[in-house]
Amino acid sequence: MKFIADLHTHTVVSGHAYSTLMENAKYASEIGLKILGTTDHGPNMPGAPDLWYFGNFKVLPRELFGVKMLYGCEANIIDYEGNLDIPVEVQNGLDIMIVSMHEPLMEGGKSADLNTSTILKAMDNPYVNILGHIGNPKFPIHEEEIIKKAKEKNILIELNNSSFVSSRLGSDKNCTKIAILCKELGVRIIVNSDAHFCFSIANFSAVEKILAEIHMPEELVINTNKESLIKFLKEKGKNI
């Protein structure tokens, strides 16, 4: 598969990443990406930017080094009602919003029933575009329930390369199960790097191996086709 976009990347603004927006965009251009999403952590994450950062994206260019730029957030689920650390008025202005559960903000190890209901509630938010790294073994879930609702709500399931190589270790079996369920249920996925350093952008090697092993149809992998990705974002109300 040839990938044209990476929509889950971080900059120094996240507090624990190491490249600037310009460095990320330049590297994306050098490797031939067409679209780059910058999605720094929501403000409740330790070291993350405050809301002013996410509300001021209007000052940024729509293209850098020939790469189409999308500006968003990896918003944090902050309670078991599925609420996020980004207010609705800011969510509405984002190009993309990934929602994730992180240990600094939510207690890991809770029951799969509770974690599943939390994510299902978050998915009722119309501004949610992508579910981030749901294969994390720290937050067990009932995968099929979430994947079926993702299809109903037109939300992308992320397969996160970082989960296989550096973060949330132990995710591999869960992520493979999720990929197989998405294939069986016809649910679209997005492959993302979760890069915290520019050279990791669009490094999808671990996920690519899984997709090849399960013979994932390319039409279900949305960031292999620029037109499909843009169409999805427009379906989600984004004028980009």
C-alpha positions in Angstrom: 0.0 0.0 0.0 1.1 3.6 -0.7 0.1 6.0 2.0 -0.6 9.7 1.2 -1.3 11.0 4.7 -0.4 10.8 8.4 -3.0 12.5 10.6 -1.6 11.7 14.0 1.7 13.6 14.7 3.0 15.7 17.6 5.2 18.7 17.9 7.3 20.2 20.7 4.1 21.9 21.9 2.8 18.5 23.3 5.6 18.8 25.9 7.1 15.3 25.3 7.7 15.5 21.6 10.9 16.8 19.9 10.3 18.4 16.5 8.7 21.6 15.5 5.7 22.0 13.1 8.1 23.3 10.4 10.4 20.3 10.9 7.5 17.9 10.7 6.1 19.5 7.5 9.6 19.6 5.8 10.2 15.9 6.5 6.7 15.0 5.3 7.5 16.8 2.1 10.8 15.1 1.7 9.2 11.6 1.9 6.4 12.5 -0.5 3.4 12.8 1.8 0.4 14.7 0.4 -1.4 15.5 3.7 0.0 16.0 7.2 -2.1 16.3 10.3 -0.7 17.9 13.4 -2.6 16.7 16.5 -0.9 17.8 19.7 -2.3 16.6 23.0 -5.3 18.2 24.6 -4.7 20.6 27.5 -5.3 18.2 30.3 -2.3 16.1 29.4 0.8 17.1 31.5 2.9 19.5 29.5 0.3 20.1 26.8 -0.6 23.5 25.3 -3.6 25.5 26.6 -6.8 26.1 24.6 -5.4 29.3 23.0 -3.1 27.1 20.9 -6.0 25.1 19.4 -8.1 28.2 18.9 -5.5 30.1 16.9 -4.9 27.7 14.0 -6.3 30.3 11.7 -2.9 32.0 11.6 -1.2 28.9 10.1 -0.8 28.2 6.3 -2.8 25.6 4.6 0.3 24.3 2.8 3.9 23.9 3.9 6.6 22.7 1.5 3.9 21.4 -0.8 2.1 19.4 1.8 -1.5 20.0 2.7 -1.7 20.8 6.4 -4.5 19.8 8.7 -4.6 21.2 12.2 -6.3 19.3 15.0 -5.9 17.7 18.4 -5.6 14.4 20.1 -8.3 15.2 22.7 -8.3 13.3 26.0 -11.3 11.5 27.4 -11.4 12.8 30.9 -14.2 10.9 32.6 -16.5 7.9 32.3 -19.2 10.0 30.6 -16.9 10.3 27.6 -16.3 14.0 28.0 -13.2 15.6 26.5 -10.7 18.2 27.5 -11.5 20.5 24.5 -14.7 22.6 24.7 -17.3 22.2 21.9 -16.6 25.7 20.5 -13.0 24.8 20.0 -13.8 21.3 18.7 -15.9 22.9 15.9 -12.8 24.8 14.6 -10.5 21.8 14.3 -9.8 20.0 11.0 -9.5 16.7 12.8 -10.1 15.4 16.3 -8.7 12.2 17.5 -10.0 11.0 20.9 -7.9 8.8 23.1 -7.7 7.4 26.6 -4.4 8.1 28.4 -3.2 6.8 31.8 -2.2 10.2 33.3 -5.9 11.2 33.0 -7.9 8.0 33.3 -7.2 5.1 35.5 -6.1 2.1 33.5 -7.2 -1.4 34.3 -10.9 -0.7 34.7 -13.4 -3.2 33.4 -13.9 -3.7 29.7 -17.6 -2.9 30.3 -16.8 0.5 31.8 -14.1 1.4 29.2 -16.4 0.4 26.4 -19.3 2.5 27.6 -17.0 5.4 28.1 -15.7 5.3 24.5 -19.2 4.7 23.1 -20.4 7.9 24.9 -17.5 9.8 23.5 -18.5 8.6 20.0 -21.8 10.4 20.2 -19.9 13.6 19.9 -20.3 14.7 16.2 -16.8 16.3 16.1 -15.0 13.0 16.8 -13.2 11.8 13.6 -10.8 9.2 14.7 -10.5 6.8 17.7 -6.9 6.7 18.8 -5.0 3.6 19.7 -7.9 1.6 21.1 -5.8 -1.5 21.3 -4.1 -0.3 24.4 -4.1 -3.3 26.9 -4.2 -0.8 29.8 -7.8 0.0 28.7 -9.5 -3.3 27.8 -12.6 -3.0 25.7 -15.3 -4.9 23.9 -13.8 -4.3 20.4 -16.8 -5.4 18.3 -19.2 -3.0 20.0 -17.0 0.0 19.4 -16.2 -1.0 15.8 -19.9 -1.4 14.9 -20.6 2.0 16.3 -17.7 3.5 14.4 -19.4 2.3 11.2 -22.7 3.8 12.3 -21.1 7.2 13.3 -18.7 7.3 10.3 -15.7 7.4 12.7 -12.3 6.0 11.7 -10.6 3.3 13.7 -6.9 4.1 14.1 -4.1 1.5 13.8 -1.3 3.2 15.5 2.2 2.2 14.5 3.7 3.5 17.7 1.6 1.0 19.6 3.7 -1.8 18.0 7.1 -0.4 18.4 7.5 2.1 21.3 4.3 3.0 23.2 1.5 0.9 24.8 3.6 -2.2 24.4 1.4 -5.3 24.4 -1.1 -3.8 22.0 -0.1 -6.0 19.1 -2.6 -8.8 19.6 -5.5 -6.4 20.4 -4.6 -4.3 17.3 -4.6 -7.4 15.1 -8.0 -8.4 16.4 -9.3 -4.9 15.8 -7.9 -4.9 12.2 -9.6 -8.3 11.5 -12.9 -7.1 12.9 -12.7 -4.0 10.7 -12.1 -6.1 7.7 -15.0 -8.5 8.5 -17.4 -5.6 9.3 -16.4 -3.3 6.5 -15.2 -0.5 8.8 -12.7 2.0 7.5 -9.4 2.4 9.3 -6.7 5.0 9.2 -3.0 4.1 9.7 -1.1 6.7 11.8 2.4 7.0 13.2 1.7 8.9 16.4 5.1 10.5 15.7 6.8 12.4 18.5 9.9 13.0 16.3 9.8 14.0 12.7 11.7 11.0 11.4 8.8 8.7 12.6 6.2 10.4 10.4 4.6 8.0 8.0 6.6 5.1 9.4 3.9 2.5 9.3 6.0 -0.6 8.9 4.6 -2.6 11.8 1.0 -1.9 10.8 1.7 -2.6 7.2 2.9 -6.1 8.1 -0.3 -6.8 10.0 -2.4 -5.5 7.1 -0.6 -7.7 4.6 -1.0 -10.8 6.9 -4.8 -10.4 7.1 -5.2 -9.2 3.5 -6.9 -6.0 4.5 -8.7 -4.5 1.4 -7.0 -1.2 0.5 -10.4 0.5 0.1 -10.9 0.2 3.8 -7.6 2.0 4.5 -8.6 5.6 4.0 -5.2 7.3 4.0 -4.1 5.4 0.8 -6.3 7.6 -1.3 -6.3 11.4 -1.1 -9.8 11.8 -2.6 -11.4 9.4 -0.2 -9.7 11.1 2.8 -10.9 14.6 1.7 -14.4 13.2 1.1 -14.5 11.7 4.6 -13.5 15.0 6.1 -16.1 16.9 4.1 -18.7 14.3 5.3 -17.6 15.3 8.8 -18.4 19.0 8.0 -14.8 20.1 7.4 -14.3 22.7 4.7 -10.7 22.0 3.7 
